[in-house]
Amino acid sequence: MFSSLPSGVVPATLLLLAGVLPSAYSQSPYSINTDDEIRQSARTLAYDLMLFYEGNQTGQIPGILPGPPDDGLGDYYWWQGGAMMGTYIDYWHYTRDTSYNHVIQQGMVHQVGHNRDYQPRNFTASLGNDDQGFWGMSAMLAAETRFPDPPEDQPQWLALAQAVWATQASPERHDEYCNGGMRWQVPLSNNGYNYKNTIANGCFFNIGARLARYTGNDTYVEYAERTWDWLWGVNYIDHETWRVYDGGHVQHNCTDVNKATFSYNIAILMQGAAFLYNYTEDQKWLDRTEKLAERCLRDFFPDGVAYEVPCEHRQGQCTADMLTFKGYVHRWLAVVTQLVPQLRETILPVLRTSAEAAVRQCTGGESGRVCGFYWASGEFVDPAVDSTTGAGEAMNVLAAVESLLVDSAAPPVTNSTGGTSRGDPNAGQNSDIYRTYSPITTADRAGAGIITFLILAGGLGTWGWMSTGS
C-alpha cells in the first residue's frame, strides 16, 4: 500500500552514502513551528505508525494491531486497535489527509461483531467494558467529525456508539454491589470480574455525555449523572484533591480503593464533563471540568510535558496499555478547548510544550525518526526497554502533533449542526450479553498489564505523593 515515503523524508541509505548519518540522527527530523510543518510532521508520523498495522494485508484481521501477547501474535490487545482507529480519525479531521480513511473505515466495520455492538465473538470471551468502550468512543468520534460514513448496508457510526452505550446501560451490567457501577470485565468467569474501576465506568460516562450532546436526548444525561454520582460516592474521585483513582473490589464493597492514578482515567472524565457542560450549560459541569483539568495538568504534565506518573519514574515499568495513555490525554484535552473555551488559554500552551518534547526525542531506529515513550528526557529510549515494538509510543506522538491543529478544526458536530451519521434507537437492545465462557488467565485479557501492575503496586504501597494535598 505504501509505495513511497512522504515528501521531505530522506531514506537512511541516502544519508549513509552522504556520510552524514550520525549528525542527522542527533536531531529530530520533525518541526512543528507552523501549521504546515505540523501537517508534514503528522503525515510522516502517521505513515510510520501504519507500518505497525497488518490489518490491511492479505490474510490478516482488519482493525487490530498484532496480538494478543498471550497467543504469541504480538504486543497489543484488541482495544488498542480501536484506540488507533480513533487516532487516525482525528488525524484525518485535523489534517484533511484522506490517505488512511479506507483502512480505518474497513477496520472499524470489521470489528463490530455479529450484533453490531463491538462485541465480536473472537474477543468477547476476554471482553472488558473498557475494551468495548474504546471502540464505542472511536465510533462516536467518527460521527462527531463527520468521518466518511460506511456503505448503507453496513452499521453506521452513531448507531454503533448507541449500541455500545445500550449494552452497557443494561441492568445486567449494573448490580447492587458497591451500590451500583459497572464491573471491569463482562463475562462472569473473567479474572477482574470482581473489580469495579474508573475506566470502565468512565467510558460509559464519556459516550453517554457525547450522545446527549449529539442527539439532544436527555436520557443520556440522566445516566451520565448517575455514573458520575457513583464514581464520586465510592471515592474514586478524590473530594479534596480531585485526583481520580483506579478502582476497588466488590468483596470489599469497593472501599479498598486502589489509589493508582492513571492519566487516561482523569482525562476521560474531564472530556465527558466538558461535553455535558457544552450541552447543558450547567455550572456544575463547568466546575467539574475545570477541577479535573487543573489536576490533570498539574499531575501529568510536570514542566509542561506529558508524564505517566505510576510507571514512568523507572524505565521498563510501563505496560503496553500504559504506553498509549499520553496520546489519548492530548487528544481529549484538545477537544476540551473547543467545548469549554474558558480553558483554552490554560490547556493549549501545555499541549504545545508537550508536543515539542515528544518530537524532540524521535531520533531512533534506522530511519532516525522512531519515537520513544520518555519525552521529558529529550533523548530517544528504545521501546524495547518496555518490551514493546513501539506502536503505542508512535501513536502517542502522532496524537500530540495532530492535536496542535485543533484551532483550525471544526468542533464536534451534532445532529443539528451538520452531523450526517445515522442512528438507531434499537441498537444494542438485543445483544446476548451473558453467554457462558471458559475461564481465562489474566494475560488473555486486554488490559491485563494494568491489573498485574496494580497488584504489584498494592504490595508496595501507594505512592506517598498521591496522599498529599494539592
N, C-alpha and C positions, 0 to 999 in steps of 0.2 A: 504493500500500500504506500509506503514511504520511499519513493524513488529518488528523492533528492533532499538535501538539507535545507532548512530555512535560509533565506538570503542573509548574508552577513556572517554566517558561521563558517569558520575556516577549518577544514579537515585536519586532524592531528598529523597525518602523513605529510601534508604540505609544510606544517610547522617544523617537523623533524628535518625535512630536506633543507629548509631555510636555516636550520641551526639555531632556532630561537625558542625551542620548546620550554626550557626551564624558566626563562624570563616571562614568556607568555602565560605560563601557568601560575606564576606567583601572584597574579592579579585576576580578579573575577572578570569574565567576559561580558557581564551584564551591567547595563546602565539604566537607571530609572529616573533621570532628571527631568525628562519631558514626557508628555503623553505618548508621543511617537516612540520614544525609547522604551517606555513601559510596554507598549504593544509588541515591539520587536522582541524584547526580553521574554514576555509572556509566550510569544509564539514559539520561541526556542525551547522554553521550559515545558510547554505543552507537548511539543514533539518528543522531547526526551522522556517525559512521563509515559507517553503512549507506548514507548518501547518496552515497558514492563507488562503491557497488556497483550494477552494472547487470544482474547475472545473473538477477534476478527479474522483469525486464521482457520484454515480448513481443519475440521475435526475437533476444534476447541469449543468451549462453552461461552457464549456471549454474556457479557455483564459482570464477570468476576475476574479478579486478579488470581494469579497462580496460587493454589491452595486447595484444601486447608493443610496446615502443617502436619497434623497427626496422620494424614494419609500420604505424607511424603511428596505432595504435589506442589508445594511452595510455601511461602511465608505468611500468606494472607487468608483472612476469613471472609465469608460470604458478604457480611455487612460492609466491609471495606470497599467492595466493588460498587455498592450503592453510593457510598460516600464519594468515590472517584467520579461516578456519573454526575453527581451534584457539582463537583469542582469544575467539570467540563461544561456543564450548563451555564455556570457563572462565567466561565472563560468566554463562551460564545456571547453571552449577554454584555459583557464589558468590552470585548474587543471587536465583536461582529465578525470574527473569523469563523466560517462555516465548515472548516476542514474536517471536523470530527463529529458533526451533527448526526450523520447517518450511523456511525459506530455507536454513539451514545443512545440514540433512539432504539437501535436494534438491541443493545444490551438491556436497556430499561424494560422493553417489552418482553424480552425473552425470559426475564426472571419473575414475571408477575404471578406465576403459579396457576393451577387449574381453576381456582376460584377468583382469579384476578384480584388478589389482595396481598401480594408479596408474602405468600407462604408456600413457596414451591416445594414439591414433595421431596426433592433431593436434599433439601436443607431443613425441612420442618422438624425433623426429629432432634435437631440441635438448635431449635429456634429460641432466641431471646426476644422479649418485647422491644428491646432497644435495637436489635438487628433489623426487625421488621420496620421499626420506626425510622431508621435511617433511609431505607428505600422510600418510605412514605414521604419523608421530608424532601427527598430529591424530586419525587413526582409533584409535590406541592410547589417546589421551586420552578419546575418546568411550566406549570400553569401560571405562576406569578410573573414569569419573564417572557411569556408567550413563545417559549421554545417550540419549534415546529411540531404540530400535532401528529400523532401516528395516523396511519390509514384508518378509514372509517370502520373497518371490520376489526380493529384492534382496540384494546382498552385505552381510554383517554386519561390524560394526566390528572385532571380534577377528580374523576371517578376513582382513580387508583388511590389518591390521598384520602378520599372519603371512605374507601373500603378498608384501608389500614386503620383509620380512626374508628370506624364502626366495629371492627373486630376487637379493638382494644377497649371500646366503651362497653362491650358486652358484660353483663353481670358475672359471667363465668370468670372473668379476669380480675374482678374486684371482690375479695372475700372479706370476712369480718375481722381477720387477724390484723392487728395494729390499727384497728378502726378504719380499714379500707386500704386503698392504694394497690397498685399492680405489683406483682412479683417480677423478679428479674427474668425468669425463664417461663416459657409457655407450657411445655409438656411436664406433667407431674413427676416423671421419672428422672428429669434432668438434675444434675448437681447444680445447685444455685437456685432451685425452685423455692427454697425456704428463705430466700433473701429478697427483701423489697428495697429497691435502690432508686436513687435520684434519676439516673439517666433513662431508665425505662419509663418512669412517670414524666420525666422532662420531655421526652419525645412526644408523648401523648398530649401533654400540655401545649407544646410548641405547635404541633399540627392543628390542634383544635383552635388555638388563637388565630392561626393563619386562615383556617377555613371560615371562622367567624367573620374576619375582615373581608375575605374574598366573596363569600356568598351573602353576607348580611343576615345570616341565621343566628339568632341569639342563643339557641340551644347549645351551640359550641362554646359560647361564653360561659354558660352555666357550668358545663363540665370542666372548663379550664379553671374557673373559680374554685370548684370543688377540689381539683387536683392541687392547686396552689395551697389551699387551706390545709389539705392533708400533709403536704410537704412541710408546711410551717408548723403544723400540730405535732409532728413526730420529730421536730427539731433538726431536720435535715438542712434547713436554712437557719443559720445562727441568728438569734433575735437581736444580738448586740453587734456582732462584727459583720454580719451579712455574708460570712463565708458559707459555702454550700458543701455539705458533706456527702459521703458516698452512699451509705445505706445502713440497714440493720436487719436482724434475723427475726422471723415470725415467732420462733420459740421463746424469744426474749421480749415479745411484744414491740419489737423494733426500738427498744430502749438502749441496746448495745450499739449505739451509733458509731460507725467507723468514721473517724474524722479526717480521713484522707481527702484532700481537696484536689480534684482534677479540673483542669481549665474548661473542658467541654461541659461539665455539669453546670457551672455558674453561667457560662455563655449561652447555653440552650434556654435557660430560664430567662435570662436577660432579653434575648431576642423575642421570646414569646410574650414577655411583658410589654415590650415595645410595640408589637403588633396589636396587643389589646388596647394600649393607650391610644395608638393611632386610630383605632376603630371606635372606641367608646368615648374617648376624651375624658376619661375618669382620672382624677388627680392621683388616686392611689396607685394606678398602673404607671404613671409618670414617676412617682416617688420610688416605686419598686425598681423600675428600670434604672433610675439614677443611682440608687444604692448599690445595685448589683454591678453596674458599670464601674463605679468608683472602686469597689472591692476587686473586681476582675483586673482592672488596670494596675492597681497597687500591688496585688499579689503576683500576677502572672506576666507583668511587663516591667520588671525592675530595670531602671535606666532606659526605659522605653523599648525593650527588646523582649519578645516572647520567650518565656522560660517555664518549663513544665516542672513545677515545684516538687512533687513527690518523688521524681526519679532522676531529674537532670543533674543533681548535685554530684553524681558519680557516673561516669560513662559505663555503659553496659547494663544499666539497671532498668531501662525503659523497655516495656513490652511492645510488640508490633502494633497494638492498639494505641498505646500512649504516644507512639511516634507519629501519629496522624493528627493529634489534637490541635496543634498550633494553626493548621490550615483552617479548620472549622471556626476557630475563635476569630481569626482575621476576617473570614467571610461574614460571620454573623455580626461582628462589630460594625462592619461596613454598612450593612443593611440598617442597623440601629440608627446610624446617622441620617438615613433617609426618612425613617419613621418618626424619629424624635430629633428634630433639628436643633433643639436646645443642647444636645450632646455633641454636635458636630465638631465644634472647636476643641473639645476635650479629647475626642477619640482620634480624629484624622491625623494629627501630628504624631501620635504614638504609632499608628499603623504605618506611617511613612518611615519613622526611625527603625521600627522593627523590620520592615521590608528591606531597608538598606543593609541592615545587619545580616539578614537572610541571604541576600545575593552576594554579599562580600565574601562569604565562606564557600561559595560554589566554585571551587577551583580544583576539584578532584577528578580522578579517573583518567583514562587515556584521552578523553576529549578535552580535559581541563575545565569542564563546567559541571561536573557532577556535584550535587548538593548533599550536605550532611544535615544533622539534626541540631547541632550545638551552635546556635547562631551567636550567642553572646561573646564567644571567644574570638570571633573573627577569623578563625582558622578552620579549614576543612578537616572533619573527622569522618573517616570511612564508615558508612552504615554497617559494615561488618562488625563493628565494635558492639553493636546491639543485636547482632545475629539476624540481620535482615539484608535484603538485596537493595533496598533504598527507595521503594515505591512511595512509602509514606513520607519520607524525607523530601522527595521530589514534589509530591502533591502539596506539602506544606508551603514550599517556596512559590510554586505556581499560584496558590491561593493568595499568598501575601502580596505578590506582584500585581495580579489581575485586580485585586480589590482596591488598588490605588486609583483606578479609573471610575470609582463609584460616583463621583460628582458629575461625570458626563453621561451616566447611565440613567435610564428611567427607573423610578421606584417601583416596587411590586404592584402589579395591576390587580384589579378586582373585576367582578362580573360587570360592574357599572362604569369601569374606566378603561375598557378595551380588552378585557380578558376574553379569550376565544375557546378555552378548553371546556369540553362538555362534561357536566357532572352526571351523577346517577344516584338518586336518593336511596336506592335499594342496594347500593354497592356494599359488599361485606356482610350483608344480612344473613346469607345462607352458608357461611363458611363453617365447615365442620372443625371446630376449634380443638376439641379434645378427642383425638384418636389415641389408640394405645401404642406406645413406643417402648422399645427396649431400652434399658438403662445404658447411659453412655458415660464416658470418662470426662473429666473436666477439660482435657485437651481437645476433645471432639467438638467443643462448643465455641462458636465465635465469641470473642471476648474472654476466652479462658485465661489469658495472661493477666487480666486485671484481678480476678479473684485470687489467683495464686499470689499476686503481689500483695493483695490486701491481707491474706492470711499471714504472710511473712511479716508485713508491716505491723499487724496486730501483735505478733510475738515480740517485736522490738519496741513497741510502744508508739504512741502518737508523737509526731514531731512537736517539739516544745513551742515553736513559734505559732503553731495553729491554735494554741490555747491562750495566746496573749490577746490583748485588746487591739484596737485599730492602730 
